Amino acid sequence: MPTTDLKYLIALDMIPKVGSITAKKLVAYCGSAEAVFREAKSSLQKIRGINDVIAQAIVTQQVLQQAEKELEYIQKNNIAALIYTDESYPIRLKNCDDSPTVLFIKGSINLNHAKVVSIVGTRNATPYGLECCERLVEQLGMRGHNPIVVSGLAYGIDVCAHKSALKYGLKTVGVLGTGLNIIYPSQHRSIANQMLEQGALVSDFTSQALLDRNNFLKRNRIIAGLSDATIVVESGEKGGALITADIAMSYNRDVLAFPGRVGDTGSKGCNNLIKKNKAALIESVEDLEYALGWDAAKKEDAKQLPLFTNLGEKESLVVSILEKKEVETIDSLCRQTEIPISELAALLLGMEFSGYIRSLPGKAYSLLKR
């Protein structure tokens, strides 16, 4: 999408009460983000959910100046801005109705990596919770999965997940409840800087956004939406981690929770998730592998994977595309291979059964690691 459209999408996000769903509705109705700001007020008010206040904010166009400043900020600070219609926009997140219209990214990372997990939990973590968190991340690396570890850079379990990923050589992403100009809490600035070298920081808030508690709840949808599964390590009866788990369930993503002792208030949230069948019980990486259908890919086992030999012309074409890009949707593969969608679907299923590729959320595919 051109920079001009990026400016108008940023401007839409700056209008109070215009969330991601409403912004997408406006763009769909008017034809483009820029066209929204050319629409008459009376026409805008005909759109469901657009009241007089929102329509007036659009036609006065005062937010466009703020959006211009934001464009200057992201360009000056080497921040990428992915739009929900971009091919490089995270596929898992794109499949969520309330995904951000613009996702700001600082760092270098492929958010369409084959394996992504979110690890969340209480800010008041106990030694038990911290041990469970670090051990799981260590096992993920030892078993050869090497997923991106996503969390919220908060105290407790969140920052433990990030630190553990850095320690064991995994890429990690921090989803902020602020613009990328603010690290909150400020005590985690050094960790955030390390993450830029081994992952990224992402946010859907501009540098002009005010520090607001509700923004930290809003960012939980991104934590859940970026991942194949959300793992709750430790949580009391209430908390942001449980909200993230609920959002992940609404996206039809896997949710897993570490159990705690009976009567332990610090683990009551996890125990309730398991008791109410909202989360699968997890004690080690093997439970995550079972839930997601992951096979351990330790180096000594890599030779057991089938080689890319004796493939037909069409299968070889699919492999060559997936070798260049880690993840592709079936629609993108259809365009690039020019294979009819029905034939391609059968072809991909056969390649999956043969152990050449794996399917991902959002009708996407990646090669299995050789």
Helices and strands as residue ranges (DSSP letters): H 3-14, H 20-30, H 33-36, H 41-44, H 52-60, H 63-76, E 80-83, H 91-94, E 102-107, E 116-120, H 127-142, E 148-151, H 157-167, E 172-175, G 186-188, H 189-197, E 199-203, H 213-218, H 220-225, E 229-232, H 240-250, E 254-257, G 265-267, H 268-275, E 280-281, H 285-292, G 299-304, H 313-324, E 328-329, H 330-337, H 341-353, E 357-360, E 364-367
